[in-house]
Amino acid sequence: MEKKKQRIKRKRKEKPSARELHRPRSSDANAIFALLLASLCSRPNSVILINKCLFKLRRSLLISQTSLTSTLALLPTLLRSTRVENVCLAADIIGAASLVSFDANEEIASDSETVKGLISLLHSPKRKVLLSACNAVLDFSTTICARRQLLKFSALNKLMSVFLQIFKGFECVCLWSEGDGSFRSLKIGITEDKLSLVFLTATVALINACEAEQLQGIPQSLSESFLGILKQIRVRVSDQEVIKGAGKWNEEGQLCKSSITVSNLAECIFRLSINASQLTGSLSFEVVQRGLFGGSDTSFKDFISNYWEVSPFLLARTTRDPHMHDMFGAFVQSLSWKGNVPSLLSSILQGLVACFPIASDEQNILNFLNEAKDRLGCPIIYQQDIRVVKTERQSRKEMHYFQDFNSGCIKEPLYFTFHEILKCGQAYNEGYTVALRGLEFRYQSISAIADTLALMFGQPSVGANLYLTPPNSQGLACHFDDHCVFVCQIFGSKQWTVYSPPSQLLPRLYDNLLGSVVEYAKAGRREFFLREGDILYIPRGFPHKAYTQSGVGDGSPGFSLHLTLSIEVEPPFD
C-alpha cells in the first residue's frame, strides 16, 4: 500500500501543471523556427509541414504568448508565398501576435518588410487572402506605432481602393444594436458581405486615427469617392436611426456586424470633408451685397453709414428679382417646394443630425472633433437644434409643444426620432412655429452666404436659423437679441413689429438676456410686412415680434418660411 502511494506521488510530481503547460517555452519557438526554415529552404516546399508549424505557432501565441522574435524574419517570405493557406496563416499570426502582446505589436511594426508584405496582400485577387490580410491590418492597427507604419506604406489608400471595388451596394447596409437600441449602442452592419464590412471597419479606424497632414496625403479623387460612399451609407442608416427600435435586427438574416458606431461613421465623414474640394466656398461680395442691399454700388456703404446698429432697414422686392435668385436660389431649390407645407417640413427635418457648438476662435478643427466625436451623428436635440413654440396673444408667453420644456423638468436630452418629427407636423397644425438652428452647418449654400457675410462685417462667424410658422400664429415672444439679424422671407409672408431699444447701450455678445422684461411703447414702434423676397435688418438690442396673417388680400399664403442671418458682433479686446 505504501509503495502504491509513492508511485502516485511520483506521477503527480512528473505531470506538469496547467500553468506549466501554458508557460512560454523558448525551445518550442526555436523548434518551430527551425522546421519552418528547413521547409522554406527545401525544394519543393513542404506545404503540409509549413501549415502545421504555422498552426502550432498561432496556437502558442494565443495560449502562452510565445515570443515571435525568431520567426519574425520568416514572415516576409511567408507573406509572399503562392500558397493561399500559408499566406492566410501568416497574416493570422501577425494579427494574433499584435493583439496578445504590445511588445509583439511594436516588434512587427519595426520590421518594415513584414508591414509592406502584409499591405501587399490587400491587392490579392483571392477573397480569402483579402479577408485574412484586412483582419490582420485591423488587429495590427491597435497601437500608434503600427498605425504610423501602415500610413507610411499607404495601407489606407489600398484599403479605400479595394473597398470601392468590392462594395456591393447600400441596400445591404443597416444598423444593429447589442444594447437597448439607444443612439450610443447603434452600429453599422452589412448583410452577407463580411469582406466589405472588414475593409470598411479597417478604413474608418485608420482615417479616424489620422492627423491633419496625414489626411492631406490621401489622393483627392480617392478621398472624394470614398467620402461619397460614406455619405450614402449615412443617408441609408439615418432613416433607421430616427426610428426607435431600428437597431433590433432580425437574426434570421445573415448580418455581418461591425464595431463602427454611428459616431465613428460621422467622425470619418467629418475628417474627410475637411479637405474635400467640393466644399462650397464663400460667395463673392458683389452677390451678397446685391442680395441684401440692392443693386446700387453705394447701397452697402449707405447701409453702414445710416442703418448699421442704428435703425431697422427694409429691402422690399420679389423672388423674381435676379439678385435674390443669385443669393438664395440654390437653397430654395434644395427645399423642393411643391406647395405642400407638411411635405416641406418633413423634407427639412428628415435625416438631420445634431450640430454641437464650436468656439468661433478655434484654430484647430480637430480639437473640436476630439471633444465632440462620441456625440457626432446623433439625431437633432430639442432646444440645441430645434424648438417648437408659439406665443399666446393674451399672455404674451412662449409655450413649447413638448410640455416638459414648459416646466423646465428636463433631465436627459430629447433626441428627435421619427415620432417627434411626426409630432412637429401636428404642432404646426395647432399653431406652433418650428424653429431650426444651425443652417450654416446643414446647407452648403447657406454656409457660403454666412462665410461671405462674416467677412463683409469683419466678424468670425454668422449663424443661420429657419422658422416655419402656420397662418394666424406667433412663434417667439417679443424679445431682443445680442446680435444683428437679417430676416430673409423665403416663402409666404409675415408681419413684423420692431420697437426702439429700451437702452442706449446695445447688448454685447454673450450677455445674459434671460429674464429681461421688454417694455415697449407705441411711440417707438415700426411695422413691416414682409413678402417673398423681402429682407429686413433688425439691429441688436431692438425688441421685435412677428406673426402671420391670412386673408391679407394680396394673394400671399397665410404661412411663413423665413431665414435669419445673425451677425455676431464680438466685443472688442479690453
C-alpha positions in Angstrom: 0.0 0.0 0.0 2.8 2.3 0.9 4.6 1.6 -2.4 1.4 2.4 -4.3 1.1 5.8 -2.6 4.7 6.6 -3.5 4.1 5.7 -7.2 1.1 8.1 -7.3 3.1 10.9 -5.7 5.9 10.3 -8.3 3.3 10.5 -11.2 1.8 13.7 -9.8 5.2 15.2 -9.5 6.1 14.2 -13.0 2.8 15.6 -14.5 3.1 19.3 -15.4 0.6 21.7 -14.1 -1.8 23.8 -16.3 0.4 26.8 -15.6 3.5 25.0 -16.7 1.7 23.7 -19.9 0.8 27.3 -20.9 4.2 28.8 -19.9 6.1 30.0 -23.0 9.0 27.8 -23.8 11.7 29.1 -26.0 12.5 25.6 -27.1 9.1 25.3 -28.8 9.6 28.6 -30.6 13.1 27.6 -31.7 11.8 24.2 -32.9 9.0 25.8 -34.9 11.5 28.3 -36.4 13.9 25.5 -37.4 11.2 23.5 -39.0 9.8 26.5 -40.9 13.2 27.5 -42.1 14.0 24.0 -43.3 10.7 23.7 -45.0 11.0 27.0 -46.8 14.5 26.1 -48.0 13.5 22.7 -49.3 12.6 22.2 -53.0 9.7 21.9 -53.3 8.4 23.4 -50.1 6.6 21.1 -47.7 3.3 22.9 -47.7 1.8 20.5 -45.1 4.7 20.9 -42.7 4.7 24.7 -43.1 0.9 24.8 -42.3 1.4 22.6 -39.2 4.1 24.8 -38.0 2.1 28.0 -38.5 -1.0 26.4 -36.8 1.1 25.5 -33.8 2.7 28.9 -33.7 -0.6 30.7 -33.8 -2.0 28.4 -31.1 1.0 29.0 -28.9 0.7 32.8 -29.4 -2.9 32.7 -28.2 -2.3 30.3 -25.3 1.1 31.1 -24.0 2.2 34.3 -25.7 5.2 32.7 -27.3 7.9 35.1 -28.5 7.7 35.9 -32.2 11.3 37.2 -32.4 12.9 34.2 -34.0 10.0 33.7 -36.5 9.7 37.4 -37.5 12.5 37.1 -40.1 10.5 34.5 -41.9 7.2 36.4 -42.1 8.0 38.4 -45.3 8.8 35.2 -47.1 5.6 33.5 -45.8 3.5 36.5 -46.9 5.0 36.3 -50.4 4.1 32.6 -50.7 2.0 31.4 -53.7 0.1 29.1 -51.3 -3.1 30.7 -50.1 -3.1 28.6 -46.9 0.4 29.7 -46.0 -0.3 33.4 -46.7 -3.6 33.4 -44.7 -1.9 31.7 -41.7 1.0 34.1 -41.8 -1.4 37.1 -41.8 -3.4 35.5 -38.9 -0.2 35.2 -36.9 0.5 38.9 -37.3 -3.0 39.7 -36.1 -2.9 37.3 -33.2 0.6 38.5 -32.1 -0.5 42.1 -32.3 -3.4 41.6 -30.0 -1.9 39.4 -27.3 1.3 41.4 -26.8 2.1 45.1 -27.0 5.8 44.2 -27.4 5.0 41.9 -30.3 2.9 44.6 -32.0 5.8 47.0 -31.8 8.3 44.3 -32.9 6.2 43.7 -36.0 5.8 47.4 -36.6 9.6 47.8 -36.5 10.1 45.3 -39.3 9.3 47.3 -42.5 9.5 44.2 -44.8 6.8 42.4 -42.8 4.5 45.5 -42.8 4.9 46.0 -46.5 4.4 42.3 -47.1 1.1 42.5 -45.2 -0.1 45.6 -47.1 0.8 44.0 -50.4 -1.8 41.3 -49.7 -4.6 43.9 -49.9 -4.4 43.7 -53.7 -4.7 39.9 -53.8 -7.3 38.5 -56.3 -8.2 35.9 -53.7 -11.1 36.9 -51.3 -9.8 34.6 -48.6 -6.4 36.3 -48.7 -8.0 39.7 -48.7 -10.1 38.8 -45.7 -7.2 37.5 -43.7 -4.9 40.4 -44.6 -7.6 43.0 -43.7 -8.3 41.3 -40.4 -4.6 41.3 -39.7 -4.3 45.0 -40.5 -7.3 45.7 -38.3 -5.7 43.8 -35.4 -2.3 45.3 -36.0 -3.5 48.9 -36.1 -4.4 49.0 -32.4 -1.2 50.9 -31.5 0.1 54.3 -32.6 3.4 52.8 -33.8 1.6 50.3 -36.0 -0.8 52.9 -37.4 2.1 55.1 -38.3 3.8 52.3 -40.2 0.6 51.4 -42.0 0.0 55.0 -43.1 3.7 55.4 -44.1 3.4 52.5 -46.6 0.0 53.6 -48.0 -2.2 51.0 -46.4 -5.0 53.5 -46.1 -5.1 54.2 -49.8 -5.2 50.5 -50.6 -7.9 49.8 -48.1 -10.0 52.6 -49.6 -9.4 51.5 -53.2 -10.3 47.9 -52.5 -13.5 48.8 -50.6 -14.7 50.9 -53.5 -14.2 47.9 -55.8 -15.8 45.2 -53.7 -18.7 47.1 -52.0 -22.0 45.6 -53.3 -24.4 48.4 -52.6 -26.2 50.5 -50.0 -29.3 48.3 -49.8 -27.3 45.8 -47.7 -26.3 48.4 -45.1 -28.3 48.5 -41.8 -28.0 49.3 -38.1 -27.7 46.8 -35.3 -27.6 47.1 -31.6 -26.4 44.8 -28.8 -28.0 47.1 -26.2 -31.3 48.9 -25.8 -31.3 50.5 -29.3 -30.2 53.8 -27.9 -28.0 56.1 -30.1 -24.8 55.2 -28.5 -25.4 51.4 -29.0 -26.2 51.6 -32.7 -23.5 50.1 -35.0 -23.2 49.5 -38.8 -23.8 46.1 -40.3 -23.8 44.7 -43.8 -25.8 41.7 -44.8 -24.0 38.7 -46.2 -20.8 40.7 -47.1 -18.2 40.1 -44.5 -15.3 41.2 -46.7 -16.8 44.7 -47.4 -17.5 45.1 -43.7 -14.0 44.3 -42.6 -12.5 46.7 -45.2 -14.9 49.4 -44.1 -14.1 48.9 -40.4 -10.3 49.0 -41.0 -10.5 52.0 -43.2 -12.7 54.0 -40.9 -10.5 53.1 -37.9 -7.4 54.3 -39.7 -9.0 57.6 -41.0 -10.2 58.4 -37.5 -6.7 58.0 -36.2 -5.1 60.3 -38.8 -3.6 63.7 -38.1 -4.4 66.6 -40.4 -1.3 66.2 -42.5 -1.9 62.5 -42.9 -5.5 63.2 -44.2 -4.0 65.7 -46.7 -1.8 62.8 -48.0 -4.8 60.9 -49.3 -5.3 61.4 -53.1 -8.1 63.9 -53.7 -10.1 61.7 -56.1 -9.8 58.7 -53.8 -10.8 60.7 -50.8 -13.9 62.2 -52.5 -15.0 58.8 -53.9 -14.8 57.2 -50.5 -16.5 60.2 -48.9 -19.3 59.9 -51.3 -19.9 56.3 -50.3 -19.8 57.1 -46.6 -22.4 59.9 -47.1 -24.7 57.5 -48.9 -24.2 55.0 -46.0 -25.1 57.7 -43.6 -28.2 58.6 -45.5 -29.1 54.9 -45.6 -28.8 54.4 -41.8 -30.3 57.8 -40.8 -33.8 56.7 -41.7 -33.3 53.7 -39.4 -31.6 55.8 -36.7 -34.6 58.1 -36.1 -37.0 55.1 -35.7 -36.9 53.7 -32.2 -36.0 50.0 -32.1 -34.3 50.1 -35.6 -31.2 48.6 -34.0 -33.0 45.4 -33.2 -32.0 43.3 -36.2 -33.8 40.1 -37.1 -31.1 37.5 -36.5 -32.6 35.2 -39.2 -30.8 37.3 -41.7 -27.1 36.8 -42.2 -25.9 40.1 -40.8 -22.2 40.8 -40.6 -21.7 43.1 -37.6 -19.1 45.7 -37.3 -17.8 47.7 -34.3 -18.4 51.0 -36.3 -20.7 53.2 -34.3 -22.8 55.9 -35.9 -20.4 58.4 -34.2 -17.4 56.7 -35.8 -19.1 57.0 -39.2 -19.9 60.7 -38.7 -16.3 61.4 -37.5 -14.9 59.7 -40.6 -17.1 61.9 -42.8 -16.1 65.0 -40.8 -12.4 64.3 -41.3 -12.6 63.6 -45.0 -14.8 66.6 -45.5 -12.1 68.9 -44.1 -10.1 68.6 -47.3 -12.9 67.9 -49.8 -12.6 70.1 -52.9 -16.4 70.1 -53.4 -17.0 72.1 -50.3 -18.7 75.4 -51.2 -16.5 78.4 -50.7 -17.7 81.9 -49.9 -19.9 83.8 -52.4 -18.5 86.9 -54.0 -19.0 90.2 -52.0 -20.9 91.5 -55.0 -23.5 88.7 -55.0 -24.2 89.1 -51.2 -24.2 92.9 -51.3 -26.7 92.9 -54.2 -28.8 90.2 -52.5 -29.1 92.0 -49.1 -28.8 95.7 -50.0 -29.9 96.1 -53.7 -28.1 96.6 -57.0 -26.6 100.1 -56.4 -22.8 100.2 -55.8 -23.4 102.6 -52.9 -26.1 100.6 -51.2 -23.8 98.8 -48.8 -22.0 102.0 -47.9 -25.3 103.7 -47.3 -26.4 100.9 -45.1 -23.3 101.0 -42.9 -23.5 104.8 -42.6 -27.2 105.1 -41.9 -28.6 101.9 -40.6 -26.0 99.6 -39.1 -26.8 99.2 -35.3 -28.9 102.4 -35.6 -32.2 101.6 -37.3 -34.2 98.8 -39.0 -33.8 98.6 -42.8 -36.2 97.0 -45.3 -35.3 95.9 -48.8 -38.6 95.1 -50.5 -38.7 93.1 -53.7 -39.9 89.7 -55.0 -38.3 86.4 -55.7 -38.3 87.3 -59.4 -35.5 89.8 -58.6 -32.3 88.3 -60.1 -30.2 89.4 -57.2 -32.4 87.5 -54.8 -32.1 84.4 -57.0 -28.3 84.7 -57.2 -28.1 84.6 -53.4 -30.8 82.2 -52.2 -31.6 80.3 -55.4 -29.6 77.2 -54.6 -31.1 77.0 -51.1 -34.7 77.4 -52.4 -34.1 74.8 -55.0 -32.8 72.3 -52.4 -36.1 72.6 -50.4 -38.1 71.1 -53.4 -41.1 73.3 -52.6 -44.2 71.9 -54.3 -46.9 73.9 -52.4 -47.4 71.4 -49.6 -46.3 72.6 -46.2 -46.3 69.2 -44.3 -44.1 67.8 -47.1 -41.8 70.7 -46.8 -41.5 70.3 -43.1 -40.8 66.6 -43.3 -38.1 67.1 -46.0 -36.4 69.7 -43.9 -36.3 67.7 -40.7 -35.7 64.2 -42.1 -32.2 62.9 -41.6 -30.8 65.9 -39.7 -28.1 65.5 -37.1 -27.2 67.5 -34.0 -24.8 70.4 -34.5 -22.7 71.0 -31.4 -21.4 74.4 -30.6 -17.9 75.3 -31.7 -15.9 78.3 -30.5 -15.5 80.9 -33.2 -11.9 81.4 -32.4 -11.0 77.7 -32.5 -7.9 77.4 -34.7 -7.6 73.6 -34.9 -10.9 71.9 -36.0 -9.5 68.5 -34.8 -9.6 69.8 -31.3 -13.3 70.3 -31.5 -13.6 66.9 -33.2 -11.8 65.2 -30.3 -14.2 66.8 -27.8 -17.4 66.0 -29.7 -16.6 62.8 -31.6 -18.6 60.5 -29.2 -21.7 62.5 -29.9 -21.3 63.2 -33.7 -24.1 61.9 -35.9 -26.8 61.8 -33.2 -30.3 63.0 -34.2 -31.2 66.6 -33.6 -31.7 67.6 -30.0 -34.5 69.8 -28.7 -33.5 73.3 -27.7 -30.0 72.9 -29.0 -31.1 72.3 -32.7 -34.8 72.8 -32.8 -37.6 74.4 -30.9 -41.4 74.1 -31.4 -43.1 77.1 -29.8 -46.0 79.5 -30.0 -46.8 82.7 -28.2 -50.3 83.2 -26.8 -51.6 86.7 -27.8 -53.1 87.4 -24.3 -50.4 86.1 -22.0 -47.5 87.0 -24.4 -45.7 83.9 -23.1 -43.9 81.3 -25.2 -45.3 77.8 -24.9 -43.4 74.7 -26.0 -45.3 71.9 -27.8 -43.2 69.4 -25.9 -44.7 70.1 -22.5 -41.7 69.0 -20.4 -39.8 72.1 -21.6 -42.6 74.4 -20.2 -41.9 73.2 -16.7 -38.1 73.0 -17.1 -38.1 69.4 -15.7 -35.6 68.1 -18.3 -33.1 65.5 -17.2 -32.0 64.0 -20.4 -31.6 65.4 -24.0 -34.7 64.9 -26.2 -33.4 63.3 -29.4 -35.8 63.7 -32.3 -36.9 60.3 -33.5 -39.4 59.7 -36.3 -42.2 60.1 -33.8 -41.0 63.6 -32.7 -40.7 64.6 -36.4 -44.3 63.5 -36.9 -45.3 65.5 -33.9 -43.8 68.6 -35.4 -46.4 68.3 -38.2 -49.2 68.0 -35.6 -47.7 71.0 -33.7 -47.7 73.1 -36.9 -51.4 72.3 -37.4 -52.0 73.5 -33.9 -50.4 76.9 -34.5 -46.8 76.2 -33.4 -43.7 77.5 -35.1 -40.9 75.1 -35.9 -37.5 76.8 -35.5 -34.4 75.1 -36.7 -31.0 76.3 -35.7 -27.5 75.9 -37.4 -28.5 76.1 -41.1 -24.9 77.3 -41.8 -23.8 73.7 -40.9 -26.6 71.9 -42.7 -26.7 73.6 -46.2 -23.7 74.4 -48.3 -25.5 77.2 -50.0 -26.2 78.9 -46.6 -22.7 78.2 -45.4 -21.4 80.1 -48.5 -23.6 83.1 -47.7 -22.7 83.1 -44.0 -18.9 82.9 -44.7 -19.1 85.9 -47.0 -21.3 87.9 -44.7 -18.8 87.3 -41.8 -16.0 88.6 -44.0 -18.0 91.6 -45.0 -18.6 92.7 -41.4 -15.3 91.6 -40.1 -16.7 89.0 -37.7 -15.6 85.4 -37.1 -19.0 83.8 -37.8 -22.6 84.2 -38.9 -25.4 82.0 -37.7 -28.5 81.0 -39.7 -31.9 79.8 -38.4 -35.1 78.8 -40.2 -38.6 79.5 -39.0 -41.8 77.8 -40.3 -44.9 79.5 -38.9 -48.6 78.5 -39.7 -51.3 81.0 -40.5 -52.5 83.4 -37.8 -49.8 82.5 -35.4 -46.9 84.0 -33.5 -43.8 81.9 -32.7 -41.3 83.6 -30.4 -42.4 86.2 -27.8 -41.3 89.8 -28.2 -37.6 89.9 -27.4 -34.3 91.5 -28.4 -31.1 89.8 -29.4 -27.4 90.3 -28.6 -26.6 90.1 -32.4 -27.8 91.9 -35.5 -30.3 90.0 -37.7 -31.2 89.9 -41.4 -34.7 88.4 -41.8 -35.0 86.9 -45.3 -38.5 85.9 -46.4 -38.2 82.7 -48.4 -41.9 81.7 -48.8 -45.2 83.2 -47.6 -45.5 86.5 -45.7 -45.1 87.8 -42.1 -46.0 90.9 -40.2 -43.1 92.4 -38.1 -43.2 94.9 -35.3 -39.8 96.5 -34.3 -39.6 98.7 -31.2 -37.0 101.3 -30.2 -34.3 99.8 -27.9 -35.0 100.1 -24.2 -31.5 101.2 -23.5 -28.9 103.3 -25.4 -26.3 100.7 -24.6 -26.7 97.8 -27.1 -26.3 94.3 -25.6 -23.0 92.7 -26.2 -22.4 89.2 -27.4 -22.8 86.6 -24.7 -24.7 89.0 -22.4 -27.3 87.1 -20.3 -30.6 88.2 -21.7 -32.7 85.7 -19.7 -35.3 87.4 -17.5 -35.2 90.7 -19.5 -38.5 92.5 -19.4 -39.2 94.3 -22.6 -41.3 97.4 -22.1 -42.3 98.7 -25.5 -44.1 101.9 -26.1 -46.4 102.8 -29.0 -44.3 105.8 -29.9 -41.2 103.7 -30.6 -42.9 101.1 -32.9 -42.4 100.5 -36.6 -44.4 98.0 -38.7 -43.0 95.9 -41.6 -44.9 93.5 -43.8 -42.6 91.0 -45.4 -43.5 89.2 -48.6 -41.4 86.6 -50.5 -38.1 88.1 -51.4 -38.1 90.9 -48.9 -35.2 91.3 -46.4 -35.5 93.2 -43.1 -32.5 94.2 -41.0 -33.0 94.4 -37.2 -30.1 95.8 -35.1 -29.1 94.1 -31.8 -31.0 95.4 -28.8 -34.1 96.3 -30.8 -37.2 94.4 -29.4 -39.2 92.7 -32.1 -42.0 90.2 -32.7 -43.6 88.7 -35.8 -46.8 86.9 -36.7 -48.6 85.6 -39.7 -51.9 86.7 -41.1 -54.3 85.1 -43.5 -56.6 86.8 -46.0 -54.4 89.9 -46.3 -55.9 90.5 -49.8 -52.7 90.4 -51.9 -52.7 86.7 -52.7 -49.9 85.8 -50.2 -50.3 82.5 -48.5 -51.1 82.6 -44.8 -48.0 80.7 -43.7 -44.4 81.9 -43.5 -40.9 80.4 -44.0 -38.1 82.8 -43.3 -34.4 82.6 -42.7 -32.4 84.7 -40.3 -28.8 85.6 -40.8 -27.2 86.6 -37.4 -24.2 88.8 -37.3 -22.5 88.0 -34.0 -20.7 91.3 -33.1 -17.7 90.2 -30.9 -16.9 92.5 -28.0 -13.7 94.5 -28.5 -10.5 93.4 -26.8 -10.0 95.0 -23.4 
